């Protein structure tokens, strides 16, 4: 393993994190808050460590798939460890484990929180908290890839390890240009949402931070009652529309830029996405009529929560824990399904669900007609066996991590709803779970530090498509094993 090259890439990422700390620092200065100093301290720590690591000399500058996965996993852990410092050293989140959980939830765009009083944070901290969503939504490394001095092949290994979905491809011939195009589209949609929210009467600061949270499909709000605080049909619909837009594969926006509209609407995954949203919204609207009394209100809350859960954003405008059981179960299913591949959303991804369903259908047909030769097609193309195997493996690993996390959380003797849905919402990067404790009007503050660390792992695993974190664990195991062998030989 090329350790020095991993350290150099990690150094570049820490330099990047140190530089972006300037933004919350400026926000703190604008609002004349003493918290500005804590962003400078954290920025200096990140820049110094980053500079030392980035300037390590190494003759071998090549990295391959294994290093790509490992450096992505380590990078997300380290940026979370450093990113938690402003919360902790300022005293606004007194526990470092809580600060780490909140930061991991931010960068992974999960949106699960330990804060009982969000409005008690300073403006600078609120900005930083939501800005982590925006950075993590498209990916820390996707941004850095636009500037990293690596070869195209190495950049592709990093991008494959971070970008969500079963298949990752380049929009154009160079990975750097692909990263720049992705972030340009991302920034444009974010700015557009800010404009629409301003038209709805939302203050400028609120509009910017909520656009960050929507773009990253994270769900951090700056009010204790989330988006419900504004009590505006217009704002609800604007955020709903943009949540759904950010849940779409960004490759399709690039096709729109090229005016290839026909190719966009040929996307099978997009059609499934629209169908699921329409069908689930319709069912929940009818099912919750008894709660809200009229179709308009029922539709308003139903489509918002469907969009919030399927895109794994996690905003809330109502307590869906009070909905009929059918509606709650449908939202639970959406937690697992997630958004489109190549979007900022989490979950298993619709494309992967499509592959698994079509594979199961093909297997049933073969049982009926053993000599039948069938091909699994997605987006009009045959699915490669490697992609199919990866989808199976992903599903199995997802289930193993979920059940393992449930087992670990069971030692805390929580109620069964919390024990089951806490790992599910963190693995899916959704945010709120079900039940009184971690539901849309609750938070994760009362959980033990052990449970918060387990759930932090789940959030990182879910955001990084599981395998980078698994490979990192294997790598650590191998390092410990090698060290033990050397020690016993002596």
MIDONU-478527 format. One record per residue (C-alpha): z negated, y negated, x; residue number from 1; residue in one letter; chain. Coordinates in pm, 1 decimal. Layout:
<nodes>
NODE/Z/Y/X/NUM/a/A
...
</nodes>
This chain:
<nodes>
NODE/0.0/0.0/0.0/1/x/A
NODE/96.3/-344.1/131.3/2/x/A
NODE/-246.8/-507.4/98.1/3/x/A
NODE/-161.9/-826.3/287.2/4/x/A
NODE/134.9/-895.8/60.9/5/x/A
NODE/-87.0/-841.6/-243.7/6/x/A
NODE/-336.2/-1092.4/-97.7/7/x/A
NODE/-57.8/-1345.4/-34.7/8/x/A
NODE/67.7/-1324.3/-392.7/9/x/A
NODE/-289.3/-1350.8/-517.5/10/x/A
NODE/-331.8/-1658.9/-298.4/11/x/A
NODE/-30.5/-1826.3/-458.2/12/x/A
NODE/-171.4/-1753.4/-803.5/13/x/A
NODE/-509.7/-1905.6/-710.9/14/x/A
NODE/-333.5/-2217.4/-579.7/15/x/A
NODE/-153.1/-2238.2/-912.5/16/x/A
NODE/-482.8/-2205.7/-1100.9/17/x/A
NODE/-641.4/-2472.0/-882.4/18/x/A
NODE/-355.8/-2712.0/-958.4/19/x/A
NODE/-360.9/-2663.4/-1336.0/20/x/A
NODE/-733.7/-2748.7/-1334.5/21/x/A
NODE/-616.0/-3107.5/-1287.4/22/x/A
NODE/-516.5/-3122.8/-1656.7/23/x/A
NODE/-863.5/-3056.0/-1807.8/24/x/A
NODE/-1004.4/-3282.3/-1532.4/25/x/A
NODE/-781.9/-3567.1/-1657.6/26/x/A
NODE/-881.2/-3496.3/-2019.8/27/x/A
NODE/-1248.2/-3521.4/-1919.7/28/x/A
NODE/-1176.9/-3852.3/-1745.0/29/x/A
NODE/-996.7/-3990.6/-2051.4/30/x/A
NODE/-1297.6/-3910.7/-2269.3/31/x/A
NODE/-1538.2/-4026.8/-1993.2/32/x/A
NODE/-1717.8/-3694.1/-1970.1/33/x/A
NODE/-1934.0/-3585.1/-1678.7/34/x/A
NODE/-1774.1/-3239.6/-1698.8/35/x/A
NODE/-1476.8/-3371.3/-1495.7/36/x/A
NODE/-1665.1/-3291.5/-1173.7/37/x/A
NODE/-1689.4/-2921.7/-1263.2/38/x/A
NODE/-1311.6/-2889.9/-1287.8/39/x/A
NODE/-1273.9/-3052.8/-945.7/40/x/A
NODE/-1529.6/-2813.4/-794.0/41/x/A
NODE/-1355.0/-2510.5/-945.8/42/x/A
NODE/-1014.4/-2644.0/-841.8/43/x/A
NODE/-1129.0/-2681.7/-480.4/44/x/A
NODE/-1272.4/-2328.5/-477.5/45/x/A
NODE/-943.9/-2185.5/-610.1/46/x/A
NODE/-728.2/-2394.5/-373.3/47/x/A
NODE/-929.5/-2309.2/-59.9/48/x/A
NODE/-941.6/-1934.8/-129.5/49/x/A
NODE/-578.1/-1941.0/-239.2/50/x/A
NODE/-462.6/-2125.4/72.4/51/x/A
NODE/-640.4/-1877.4/302.2/52/x/A
NODE/-490.9/-1575.0/124.5/53/x/A
NODE/-140.4/-1722.8/85.3/54/x/A
NODE/-114.9/-1790.2/459.2/55/x/A
NODE/-205.6/-1442.1/579.5/56/x/A
NODE/56.4/-1324.4/827.3/57/x/A
NODE/236.4/-999.6/753.8/58/x/A
NODE/552.6/-846.6/893.2/59/x/A
NODE/614.8/-627.3/589.1/60/x/A
NODE/692.2/-855.0/293.8/61/x/A
NODE/809.8/-583.4/56.1/62/x/A
NODE/624.4/-472.9/-253.9/63/x/A
NODE/722.8/-198.0/-494.7/64/x/A
NODE/635.9/-85.7/-846.2/65/x/A
NODE/282.0/33.3/-764.9/66/x/A
NODE/190.7/-289.3/-585.4/67/x/A
NODE/350.7/-486.6/-869.7/68/x/A
NODE/124.0/-328.4/-1128.8/69/x/A
NODE/-186.2/-357.7/-910.6/70/x/A
NODE/-131.3/-721.9/-812.6/71/x/A
NODE/-82.5/-815.5/-1179.3/72/x/A
NODE/-408.6/-643.7/-1279.2/73/x/A
NODE/-607.0/-798.6/-992.7/74/x/A
NODE/-454.1/-1141.4/-1056.8/75/x/A
NODE/-561.0/-1150.9/-1420.2/76/x/A
NODE/-915.7/-1044.4/-1329.5/77/x/A
NODE/-943.6/-1303.0/-1050.6/78/x/A
NODE/-800.6/-1595.2/-1253.1/79/x/A
NODE/-1052.2/-1508.6/-1525.8/80/x/A
NODE/-1340.8/-1494.9/-1277.1/81/x/A
NODE/-1245.2/-1836.5/-1135.8/82/x/A
NODE/-1146.4/-1979.5/-1475.6/83/x/A
NODE/-1494.6/-1902.2/-1610.1/84/x/A
NODE/-1665.2/-2125.0/-1350.6/85/x/A
NODE/-1627.6/-2462.2/-1532.7/86/x/A
NODE/-1793.8/-2316.9/-1844.5/87/x/A
NODE/-2075.3/-2165.3/-1639.8/88/x/A
NODE/-2156.6/-2430.2/-1377.5/89/x/A
NODE/-2145.6/-2705.5/-1640.7/90/x/A
NODE/-2405.2/-2513.4/-1843.2/91/x/A
NODE/-2192.3/-2531.2/-2159.7/92/x/A
NODE/-2187.1/-2148.9/-2153.6/93/x/A
NODE/-2512.3/-2061.8/-1969.9/94/x/A
NODE/-2437.1/-1691.1/-1916.6/95/x/A
NODE/-2164.4/-1604.3/-1663.1/96/x/A
NODE/-2082.7/-1281.0/-1850.3/97/x/A
NODE/-2030.2/-1486.8/-2166.4/98/x/A
NODE/-1818.6/-1738.9/-1975.4/99/x/A
NODE/-1611.3/-1454.9/-1827.0/100/x/A
NODE/-1566.0/-1294.2/-2171.1/101/x/A
NODE/-1455.2/-1628.2/-2319.5/102/x/A
NODE/-1209.0/-1686.5/-2032.1/103/x/A
NODE/-1065.4/-1334.7/-2043.2/104/x/A
NODE/-1024.4/-1378.7/-2417.9/105/x/A
NODE/-846.7/-1706.4/-2345.7/106/x/A
NODE/-603.9/-1586.4/-2079.0/107/x/A
NODE/-526.9/-1261.5/-2263.0/108/x/A
NODE/-469.5/-1468.2/-2581.1/109/x/A
NODE/-717.2/-1253.2/-2772.7/110/x/A
NODE/-924.5/-1532.6/-2922.5/111/x/A
NODE/-1249.1/-1336.1/-2958.3/112/x/A
NODE/-1537.8/-1574.4/-2889.7/113/x/A
NODE/-1907.4/-1576.5/-2805.4/114/x/A
NODE/-1954.4/-1938.7/-2911.3/115/x/A
NODE/-2178.7/-2012.8/-3209.1/116/x/A
NODE/-2103.7/-2385.3/-3196.5/117/x/A
NODE/-1750.0/-2452.1/-3074.2/118/x/A
NODE/-1777.5/-2821.0/-3163.4/119/x/A
NODE/-2065.0/-2852.2/-2915.9/120/x/A
NODE/-1826.1/-2818.0/-2618.8/121/x/A
NODE/-1694.8/-3125.7/-2441.2/122/x/A
NODE/-1330.1/-3229.1/-2487.7/123/x/A
NODE/-1243.4/-3116.8/-2136.3/124/x/A
NODE/-1387.1/-2770.5/-2195.4/125/x/A
NODE/-1216.0/-2743.7/-2535.0/126/x/A
NODE/-885.8/-2836.7/-2371.1/127/x/A
NODE/-932.3/-2583.5/-2089.3/128/x/A
NODE/-1033.7/-2314.1/-2335.7/129/x/A
NODE/-713.5/-2356.2/-2542.0/130/x/A
NODE/-495.6/-2420.0/-2235.8/131/x/A
NODE/-584.5/-2072.2/-2105.0/132/x/A
NODE/-409.2/-1940.6/-2417.5/133/x/A
NODE/-93.7/-2134.4/-2334.4/134/x/A
NODE/-86.1/-2015.2/-1973.4/135/x/A
NODE/-169.8/-1656.1/-2064.7/136/x/A
NODE/73.7/-1642.0/-2357.3/137/x/A
NODE/388.8/-1630.8/-2150.4/138/x/A
NODE/203.1/-1489.6/-1852.8/139/x/A
NODE/35.4/-1631.6/-1543.7/140/x/A
NODE/280.4/-1455.5/-1315.5/141/x/A
NODE/588.9/-1541.6/-1521.6/142/x/A
NODE/514.3/-1908.7/-1448.4/143/x/A
NODE/436.8/-1846.8/-1081.2/144/x/A
NODE/748.6/-1628.3/-1043.1/145/x/A
NODE/961.4/-1938.2/-1089.1/146/x/A
NODE/822.8/-2064.4/-757.1/147/x/A
NODE/707.5/-1757.6/-559.6/148/x/A
NODE/909.1/-1708.0/-238.8/149/x/A
NODE/973.8/-1337.7/-303.4/150/x/A
NODE/1293.3/-1139.0/-327.4/151/x/A
NODE/1448.6/-1082.7/-668.0/152/x/A
NODE/1363.7/-710.3/-662.9/153/x/A
NODE/997.7/-780.6/-592.9/154/x/A
NODE/982.4/-1046.7/-861.4/155/x/A
NODE/1122.6/-796.7/-1110.0/156/x/A
NODE/842.4/-549.5/-1030.7/157/x/A
NODE/587.6/-823.1/-1108.0/158/x/A
NODE/764.4/-929.4/-1427.3/159/x/A
NODE/788.3/-571.8/-1557.7/160/x/A
NODE/416.3/-529.5/-1502.7/161/x/A
NODE/323.8/-841.1/-1700.8/162/x/A
NODE/578.5/-907.5/-1977.3/163/x/A
NODE/488.0/-721.1/-2299.7/164/x/A
NODE/721.6/-458.6/-2442.8/165/x/A
NODE/871.8/-119.6/-2358.9/166/x/A
NODE/1173.6/-268.4/-2177.6/167/x/A
NODE/1193.3/-579.8/-1961.6/168/x/A
NODE/1525.6/-727.9/-1859.7/169/x/A
NODE/1658.8/-1042.9/-1702.3/170/x/A
NODE/1817.0/-1309.8/-1922.1/171/x/A
NODE/2029.0/-1422.3/-1628.9/172/x/A
NODE/2110.7/-1276.1/-1287.0/173/x/A
NODE/1800.0/-1415.7/-1112.7/174/x/A
NODE/1439.1/-1348.7/-1213.1/175/x/A
NODE/1330.8/-1699.3/-1109.6/176/x/A
NODE/1583.9/-1854.7/-1343.6/177/x/A
NODE/1478.3/-1613.4/-1620.7/178/x/A
NODE/1116.2/-1727.6/-1579.3/179/x/A
NODE/1221.8/-2092.2/-1595.0/180/x/A
NODE/1430.7/-2037.1/-1909.3/181/x/A
NODE/1142.4/-1855.1/-2080.1/182/x/A
NODE/897.3/-2133.9/-2003.9/183/x/A
NODE/1146.7/-2402.8/-2106.2/184/x/A
NODE/1185.8/-2239.7/-2449.7/185/x/A
NODE/809.4/-2190.4/-2468.0/186/x/A
NODE/734.6/-2554.1/-2383.2/187/x/A
NODE/996.6/-2684.0/-2627.7/188/x/A
NODE/854.5/-2484.7/-2921.3/189/x/A
NODE/501.9/-2596.0/-2828.6/190/x/A
NODE/603.3/-2963.4/-2821.7/191/x/A
NODE/785.8/-2920.1/-3152.9/192/x/A
NODE/470.4/-2784.0/-3315.2/193/x/A
NODE/267.9/-3078.4/-3185.1/194/x/A
NODE/513.4/-3315.9/-3356.8/195/x/A
NODE/496.2/-3127.6/-3688.0/196/x/A
NODE/114.5/-3121.1/-3679.9/197/x/A
NODE/103.4/-3494.5/-3609.9/198/x/A
NODE/317.0/-3551.6/-3919.7/199/x/A
NODE/53.8/-3361.8/-4117.1/200/x/A
NODE/-216.3/-3607.0/-4014.2/201/x/A
NODE/-382.7/-3392.6/-3748.1/202/x/A
NODE/-516.6/-3604.7/-3455.1/203/x/A
NODE/-321.9/-3593.1/-3125.9/204/x/A
NODE/-586.1/-3399.8/-2928.5/205/x/A
NODE/-627.9/-3146.8/-3210.2/206/x/A
NODE/-249.6/-3107.6/-3242.1/207/x/A
NODE/-203.7/-3038.2/-2870.7/208/x/A
NODE/-481.7/-2780.4/-2834.5/209/x/A
NODE/-390.4/-2600.2/-3157.8/210/x/A
NODE/-26.9/-2589.8/-3045.2/211/x/A
NODE/-147.9/-2430.3/-2719.2/212/x/A
NODE/-340.4/-2168.2/-2916.1/213/x/A
NODE/-49.9/-2100.9/-3153.9/214/x/A
NODE/208.1/-2078.8/-2874.4/215/x/A
NODE/-2.3/-1827.8/-2683.8/216/x/A
NODE/-79.9/-1650.1/-3013.6/217/x/A
NODE/-443.6/-1674.0/-2909.0/218/x/A
NODE/-628.8/-1838.0/-3195.2/219/x/A
NODE/-887.7/-2056.9/-3022.7/220/x/A
NODE/-966.0/-2350.7/-3249.1/221/x/A
NODE/-1183.8/-2654.9/-3180.5/222/x/A
NODE/-1371.2/-2645.9/-3510.6/223/x/A
NODE/-1634.5/-2394.3/-3614.4/224/x/A
NODE/-1441.2/-2313.6/-3931.7/225/x/A
NODE/-1109.9/-2276.6/-3742.8/226/x/A
NODE/-799.6/-2406.5/-3926.0/227/x/A
NODE/-988.5/-2401.9/-4257.7/228/x/A
NODE/-1158.1/-2723.4/-4138.3/229/x/A
NODE/-843.4/-2927.7/-4212.8/230/x/A
NODE/-802.8/-2785.2/-4564.3/231/x/A
NODE/-433.9/-2879.0/-4566.9/232/x/A
NODE/-156.1/-2672.8/-4726.6/233/x/A
NODE/96.4/-2846.6/-4498.0/234/x/A
NODE/-95.3/-2771.2/-4177.0/235/x/A
NODE/-146.5/-2409.5/-4286.7/236/x/A
NODE/227.5/-2365.7/-4344.2/237/x/A
NODE/326.3/-2534.4/-4015.3/238/x/A
NODE/91.4/-2313.9/-3812.4/239/x/A
NODE/205.0/-2006.7/-4010.8/240/x/A
NODE/570.2/-2082.9/-3931.5/241/x/A
NODE/504.5/-2133.5/-3560.5/242/x/A
NODE/283.8/-1823.9/-3533.5/243/x/A
NODE/575.0/-1622.0/-3670.8/244/x/A
NODE/821.4/-1797.2/-3437.2/245/x/A
NODE/609.8/-1719.4/-3131.4/246/x/A
NODE/590.1/-1356.5/-3246.1/247/x/A
NODE/968.5/-1318.9/-3200.9/248/x/A
NODE/1130.5/-1182.8/-2883.5/249/x/A
NODE/1212.5/-1486.4/-2666.6/250/x/A
NODE/1541.9/-1326.3/-2561.3/251/x/A
NODE/1666.1/-1405.1/-2912.6/252/x/A
NODE/1598.6/-1775.8/-2862.2/253/x/A
NODE/1807.6/-1762.8/-2547.5/254/x/A
NODE/2089.5/-1608.3/-2751.5/255/x/A
NODE/2051.9/-1894.6/-2999.8/256/x/A
NODE/2085.1/-2138.7/-2710.7/257/x/A
NODE/2414.6/-1967.3/-2628.7/258/x/A
NODE/2510.2/-2002.5/-2999.1/259/x/A
NODE/2527.5/-1624.1/-3034.0/260/x/A
NODE/2380.0/-1623.9/-3385.7/261/x/A
NODE/2541.2/-1294.3/-3492.2/262/x/A
NODE/2373.9/-1108.5/-3206.6/263/x/A
NODE/2035.5/-1251.3/-3306.0/264/x/A
NODE/2053.6/-1120.0/-3661.2/265/x/A
NODE/2176.2/-783.6/-3536.0/266/x/A
NODE/1833.6/-735.2/-3379.3/267/x/A
NODE/1678.0/-432.5/-3547.9/268/x/A
NODE/1330.4/-527.2/-3427.9/269/x/A
NODE/1364.6/-875.7/-3583.5/270/x/A
NODE/1466.6/-720.5/-3917.2/271/x/A
NODE/1164.6/-486.9/-3909.0/272/x/A
NODE/941.5/-783.5/-3820.9/273/x/A
NODE/1065.9/-992.3/-4112.8/274/x/A
NODE/1047.3/-696.3/-4352.3/275/x/A
NODE/686.3/-616.6/-4254.6/276/x/A
NODE/577.6/-979.9/-4294.3/277/x/A
NODE/748.7/-1017.7/-4633.5/278/x/A
NODE/626.1/-682.8/-4768.3/279/x/A
NODE/265.1/-718.0/-4653.4/280/x/A
NODE/245.5/-1081.2/-4769.6/281/x/A
NODE/377.9/-984.3/-5111.9/282/x/A
NODE/131.6/-697.3/-5155.4/283/x/A
NODE/-169.4/-898.8/-5034.7/284/x/A
NODE/-71.5/-1198.7/-5250.1/285/x/A
NODE/-78.3/-980.8/-5561.1/286/x/A
NODE/-391.3/-796.3/-5448.2/287/x/A
NODE/-589.3/-1118.7/-5388.1/288/x/A
NODE/-494.5/-1295.3/-5711.6/289/x/A
NODE/-837.2/-1210.2/-5848.1/290/x/A
NODE/-999.5/-1385.6/-5549.3/291/x/A
NODE/-803.6/-1713.5/-5563.2/292/x/A
NODE/-703.3/-1732.3/-5928.5/293/x/A
NODE/-341.6/-1846.3/-5886.0/294/x/A
NODE/-27.2/-1737.6/-5700.4/295/x/A
NODE/8.7/-2054.3/-5488.2/296/x/A
NODE/-338.4/-2027.7/-5332.6/297/x/A
NODE/-317.0/-1651.1/-5295.0/298/x/A
NODE/20.9/-1683.2/-5119.6/299/x/A
NODE/-109.6/-1962.2/-4895.2/300/x/A
NODE/-398.0/-1756.2/-4757.8/301/x/A
NODE/-209.0/-1425.5/-4758.3/302/x/A
NODE/90.7/-1537.4/-4552.3/303/x/A
NODE/-133.6/-1726.9/-4309.4/304/x/A
NODE/-351.8/-1422.3/-4239.1/305/x/A
NODE/-55.0/-1183.3/-4223.7/306/x/A
NODE/113.9/-1412.9/-3969.4/307/x/A
NODE/-214.0/-1458.2/-3781.2/308/x/A
NODE/-283.0/-1084.7/-3752.6/309/x/A
NODE/67.6/-945.4/-3690.3/310/x/A
NODE/124.9/-1201.7/-3414.4/311/x/A
NODE/-234.0/-1133.9/-3296.7/312/x/A
NODE/-312.3/-1507.8/-3305.2/313/x/A
NODE/-643.9/-1476.9/-3486.1/314/x/A
NODE/-664.2/-1813.2/-3661.8/315/x/A
NODE/-854.1/-1804.3/-3990.4/316/x/A
NODE/-839.3/-2011.2/-4307.5/317/x/A
NODE/-1044.7/-1776.5/-4520.5/318/x/A
NODE/-1291.1/-1489.1/-4487.6/319/x/A
NODE/-1058.6/-1190.7/-4531.6/320/x/A
NODE/-1365.6/-968.8/-4510.3/321/x/A
NODE/-1418.9/-1063.4/-4876.3/322/x/A
NODE/-1071.5/-946.5/-4978.7/323/x/A
NODE/-1009.6/-621.1/-5173.1/324/x/A
NODE/-1010.0/-308.3/-4955.1/325/x/A
NODE/-629.6/-260.3/-4979.8/326/x/A
NODE/-568.2/-603.9/-4826.5/327/x/A
NODE/-820.5/-538.9/-4548.4/328/x/A
NODE/-659.8/-204.1/-4463.3/329/x/A
NODE/-315.3/-366.3/-4447.4/330/x/A
NODE/-447.2/-627.0/-4202.9/331/x/A
NODE/-603.7/-345.8/-3999.5/332/x/A
NODE/-261.4/-178.7/-3974.6/333/x/A
NODE/-106.8/-507.2/-3861.9/334/x/A
NODE/-366.0/-527.2/-3581.9/335/x/A
NODE/-221.5/-207.8/-3435.9/336/x/A
NODE/145.8/-288.7/-3497.6/337/x/A
NODE/149.1/-634.4/-3339.1/338/x/A
NODE/446.2/-863.1/-3281.3/339/x/A
NODE/788.7/-817.2/-3122.0/340/x/A
NODE/839.4/-710.3/-2762.0/341/x/A
NODE/908.5/-1004.2/-2532.1/342/x/A
NODE/700.8/-1239.9/-2748.3/343/x/A
NODE/360.4/-1389.5/-2673.9/344/x/A
NODE/202.2/-1159.0/-2935.8/345/x/A
NODE/-8.0/-851.0/-2865.6/346/x/A
NODE/-50.1/-512.2/-3032.4/347/x/A
NODE/156.9/-200.8/-2971.6/348/x/A
NODE/477.0/-399.2/-3046.0/349/x/A
NODE/722.2/-333.2/-3327.6/350/x/A
NODE/990.6/-196.4/-3093.3/351/x/A
NODE/750.4/69.7/-2968.3/352/x/A
NODE/650.3/158.4/-3325.6/353/x/A
NODE/1021.2/186.2/-3410.5/354/x/A
NODE/1076.1/426.0/-3121.9/355/x/A
NODE/780.7/645.3/-3219.8/356/x/A
NODE/880.2/657.9/-3588.9/357/x/A
NODE/1243.4/741.6/-3509.2/358/x/A
NODE/1133.4/1003.2/-3257.3/359/x/A
NODE/905.9/1166.4/-3516.9/360/x/A
NODE/1190.7/1161.5/-3769.7/361/x/A
NODE/1421.3/1324.1/-3515.0/362/x/A
NODE/1164.1/1595.9/-3440.0/363/x/A
NODE/1129.5/1679.8/-3811.2/364/x/A
NODE/1509.2/1710.3/-3843.0/365/x/A
NODE/1519.0/1944.4/-3543.7/366/x/A
NODE/1253.3/2164.5/-3705.2/367/x/A
NODE/1476.1/2196.9/-4011.8/368/x/A
NODE/1799.1/2235.2/-3810.0/369/x/A
NODE/1711.9/2364.4/-3459.2/370/x/A
NODE/2073.9/2340.4/-3338.8/371/x/A
NODE/2107.1/1982.8/-3448.6/372/x/A
NODE/2174.4/1733.0/-3168.8/373/x/A
NODE/2031.1/1392.6/-3258.3/374/x/A
NODE/2009.8/1069.4/-3062.6/375/x/A
NODE/1738.7/810.0/-3109.8/376/x/A
NODE/1902.8/469.6/-3137.9/377/x/A
NODE/1721.2/135.7/-3124.5/378/x/A
NODE/1909.9/-194.1/-3141.1/379/x/A
NODE/2230.1/9.4/-3173.7/380/x/A
NODE/2182.8/177.6/-2834.6/381/x/A
NODE/2053.1/524.3/-2740.6/382/x/A
NODE/1695.2/516.7/-2618.1/383/x/A
NODE/1663.0/629.3/-2258.5/384/x/A
NODE/1435.5/934.5/-2206.9/385/x/A
NODE/1225.5/734.4/-1963.4/386/x/A
NODE/1160.7/467.0/-2228.8/387/x/A
NODE/1079.9/738.3/-2482.7/388/x/A
NODE/834.8/908.2/-2245.9/389/x/A
NODE/675.5/571.2/-2170.3/390/x/A
NODE/628.9/505.0/-2543.8/391/x/A
NODE/457.5/843.0/-2588.2/392/x/A
NODE/238.2/780.4/-2283.6/393/x/A
NODE/149.4/432.2/-2405.5/394/x/A
NODE/38.4/566.7/-2743.1/395/x/A
NODE/-177.7/838.0/-2584.3/396/x/A
NODE/-338.1/600.8/-2332.5/397/x/A
NODE/-394.0/342.5/-2608.0/398/x/A
NODE/-575.7/605.3/-2816.5/399/x/A
NODE/-783.1/726.2/-2517.9/400/x/A
NODE/-894.0/374.3/-2424.0/401/x/A
NODE/-974.5/298.2/-2788.2/402/x/A
NODE/-1187.3/610.3/-2839.7/403/x/A
NODE/-1351.3/567.9/-2497.8/404/x/A
NODE/-1446.0/209.6/-2584.7/405/x/A
NODE/-1579.4/314.6/-2925.0/406/x/A
NODE/-1793.6/577.5/-2752.3/407/x/A
NODE/-1932.6/322.3/-2505.0/408/x/A
NODE/-2004.3/66.5/-2777.8/409/x/A
NODE/-2180.2/331.7/-2984.9/410/x/A
NODE/-2474.3/319.3/-2739.8/411/x/A
NODE/-2552.3/-26.8/-2877.4/412/x/A
NODE/-2617.2/118.0/-3226.3/413/x/A
NODE/-2398.5/-136.5/-3405.9/414/x/A
NODE/-2268.4/-69.6/-3754.7/415/x/A
NODE/-1964.0/159.3/-3771.6/416/x/A
NODE/-1721.8/-117.6/-3882.9/417/x/A
NODE/-1809.8/-331.9/-3579.7/418/x/A
NODE/-1806.1/-34.8/-3341.9/419/x/A
NODE/-1456.8/66.6/-3454.7/420/x/A
NODE/-1287.9/-270.2/-3499.3/421/x/A
NODE/-1426.1/-451.4/-3190.9/422/x/A
NODE/-1224.1/-235.8/-2944.2/423/x/A
NODE/-927.3/-236.2/-3183.8/424/x/A
NODE/-910.5/-614.4/-3208.2/425/x/A
NODE/-961.6/-657.3/-2832.6/426/x/A
NODE/-700.9/-395.6/-2736.9/427/x/A
NODE/-457.6/-557.9/-2978.5/428/x/A
NODE/-552.9/-907.8/-2853.2/429/x/A
NODE/-607.7/-1013.1/-3215.0/430/x/A
NODE/-943.3/-1194.9/-3201.5/431/x/A
NODE/-1160.4/-1145.4/-3509.2/432/x/A
NODE/-1258.6/-798.6/-3621.3/433/x/A
NODE/-1407.7/-680.7/-3948.9/434/x/A
NODE/-1761.6/-691.6/-4079.2/435/x/A
NODE/-2028.8/-961.0/-4085.5/436/x/A
NODE/-2093.2/-952.4/-3710.5/437/x/A
NODE/-1743.5/-1000.9/-3559.1/438/x/A
NODE/-1538.9/-1087.3/-3869.2/439/x/A
NODE/-1346.9/-1413.4/-3920.4/440/x/A
NODE/-1670.9/-1605.3/-3979.2/441/x/A
NODE/-1865.3/-1425.8/-3702.6/442/x/A
NODE/-1836.5/-1387.6/-3323.6/443/x/A
NODE/-1923.1/-1155.9/-3033.8/444/x/A
NODE/-2230.2/-1349.7/-2910.9/445/x/A
NODE/-2488.8/-1092.7/-3022.6/446/x/A
NODE/-2328.3/-803.6/-2832.8/447/x/A
NODE/-2487.3/-688.2/-2507.4/448/x/A
NODE/-2343.0/-780.7/-2166.9/449/x/A
NODE/-2234.8/-418.9/-2122.6/450/x/A
NODE/-2034.6/-426.5/-2446.6/451/x/A
NODE/-1879.2/-760.5/-2351.1/452/x/A
NODE/-1762.5/-616.2/-2018.0/453/x/A
NODE/-1615.2/-310.4/-2193.8/454/x/A
NODE/-1433.3/-535.6/-2441.2/455/x/A
NODE/-1315.6/-763.0/-2157.0/456/x/A
NODE/-1152.1/-457.6/-2000.6/457/x/A
NODE/-992.9/-378.9/-2338.6/458/x/A
NODE/-854.6/-732.7/-2366.8/459/x/A
NODE/-703.8/-716.5/-2017.5/460/x/A
NODE/-565.0/-367.4/-2076.7/461/x/A
NODE/-411.8/-470.7/-2408.8/462/x/A
NODE/-248.2/-784.2/-2269.3/463/x/A
NODE/-109.0/-605.5/-1962.0/464/x/A
NODE/32.7/-309.2/-2156.8/465/x/A
NODE/-247.4/-74.0/-2039.5/466/x/A
NODE/-89.9/71.6/-1725.3/467/x/A
NODE/-163.8/-204.1/-1468.8/468/x/A
NODE/-535.4/-170.3/-1544.3/469/x/A
NODE/-516.6/210.3/-1536.0/470/x/A
NODE/-333.1/205.6/-1201.9/471/x/A
NODE/-590.1/-38.2/-1063.3/472/x/A
NODE/-868.9/201.3/-1164.8/473/x/A
NODE/-685.4/488.9/-996.2/474/x/A
NODE/-633.6/277.8/-684.9/475/x/A
NODE/-1003.8/189.1/-668.4/476/x/A
NODE/-1091.1/558.7/-714.1/477/x/A
NODE/-857.2/655.2/-429.0/478/x/A
NODE/-1002.4/384.7/-200.9/479/x/A
NODE/-1358.0/502.9/-271.0/480/x/A
NODE/-1254.0/864.9/-214.5/481/x/A
NODE/-1089.0/778.7/118.5/482/x/A
NODE/-1392.5/576.7/227.0/483/x/A
NODE/-1627.6/863.2/138.9/484/x/A
NODE/-1417.4/1113.8/335.7/485/x/A
NODE/-1420.7/888.9/641.6/486/x/A
NODE/-1797.4/837.9/610.8/487/x/A
NODE/-1871.9/1213.1/584.4/488/x/A
NODE/-1644.5/1291.1/880.2/489/x/A
NODE/-1851.3/1057.5/1095.0/490/x/A
</nodes>
